[in-house]
Amino acid sequence: MRTFILACFCTALGAQTLTLTFDDGPNRVKTPRLSPEERNTALLAALQKEKVQAIVFANGIDGGDTPEGRTALGAWGQAGHLVGNHTYSHLRFTDLATFRQDFLRGDSLIKGIPGYARLFRFPYLKEGPTLEARDGMRKALAEAGYRNAHVTIPTFDWLIDERLRSRLKGHPLAELEPYRVYYLESVLNQADHARDLGLKLAGREVRHAMLLHHCLLNALFLRDLIQALKANGWTLVGPLDAYADPIYEQTTTRVETDANFLETLAREKGLLPGRAVGLDEAYEREKTALREAGL
Ligand SMILES: [Zn+2]
């Protein structure tokens, strides 16, 4: 009996599964501490050391559409990772024709690159301003053989990264450790929250997709983050493994104003009472928490 209980416990732990997805790559903007090449190399080195396959969602802006940017993206494919489409210009989706055009331009940007995958990540996770625009884009994706690479674990990495860079600009020798500690805890909390929601929604472990960014913060701490996730029972799988979860076959009927796939599904099924906490509001809370932590 005791053995049986232990076995069940271990299986439950092993079934906490997620994939890592990196938006806004390759970011070639100048930052303190590491050059654009060093940041790209550091991200790939962390993934390689931890034997994790991931996906980078590319834009043409911020240096993606330059020879150096293409080399940086190519390095992801050559290392066995996937390269997906995040539109060319990282537009806010307000108008279908313009947005669709930018999606197709994003496809042209990555088509010849190793690791090319027809997975699309909506900028700001906004699937469309109206039902009509949303359905038009769903059709455009299907016609191009693409699928929506949903996010189930949003994180605040971009915000913590922004604060870290701002601190380093003013104080080049500032200590990094408090940022690392804050970051790991923040991501683990987000992952726990999403796991609970997935269990509530599907009655089983969902294969999650975590949203991170191609940024200095991750160049510095990605390996620590992966180790912390593993230590907390998460198994990291490749993007296609995660997106094979049938939960991603479900489509939401409402326009995703709160931008979280699982939350939208849960709300539609009446599993989440009260109003949705939009990402903007969640970010405001995180900003306050960062300020209170002196970061
Ligand atoms: Zn983005």
Residues whose N, C-alpha, C, O or C-beta is under 5 A from the ligand:
A	BS01	ZN	D23 D24 P123 Y124
